[in-house]
């Protein structure tokens, strides 16, 4: 942890780790909540092993699609999931490419998700590790806390319907 | 594997995987062979776990020192070792920094080392995965095959003294 280069969303939610794990690791259960409304997640592929592919396609309200690829690093069922956009699947260093329609380069980060049982719920901690303080600041400005928080609300509401 | 973005050194050597593994994973046994003579490896720290630090310091014949940090990804004793310079230890995306005294940016790559027993020896395969064809070409021009080949000669000669 590095306070200046990390962004953290930490919250206790009233659903168990097993349901949150399912929502993060099965495309069928990820697409309903992964993108803050009115954005949609319209594609997802998950190869859940170290070095495996984590692929998503987000669609803007205007209909533009933003594919993205990450690489899984650590998988501890129901407890910890780590993936990064700094590597392609198979661990190859990822290119920093400009996203079509955006001027800026893609922001590289590593996501460390930890789930700790707490009563009948879960202490949910999502940490985004960045290269630099500037990247962390940019991610914060892009709405990290609001966006990831809203997604977590969506996740909790969704898994309660399962 | 991607023929255009990967560089591969593959050779059968007459020492067993266990000795090669020792030479790659213990600082005491890594420093004697890791840098092609007359360069020297003058520092090494190894935290042999996924996410752990692989730190080396190379010294040029003129005495200039070049520290570098990588992150271990997969560790299968005596068979497979994967680490990358695209992540810092702890999986944080690595900065591409200019090396002091060099004009160019540091080359990011992932190293996949596989050791397969072959008779009393080992089929040794070291693959460097790059972001782009340009990075692979640059690494080849920097002397990948000669350099890594010479280091392997040094490794084999060294472990025979153990």
Interface residues (C-beta under 8 A of the other chain):
Chain A: X2 X5 X50 X51 X73 X74 X82 X84 X85 X86 X87 X90 X91 X92 X93 X94 X95 X108 X109 X110 X112 X129 X130 X131 X132
Chain B: X2 X5 X50 X51 X73 X74 X82 X84 X85 X86 X87 X90 X91 X92 X93 X94 X95 X108 X109 X110 X112 X129 X130 X131 X132
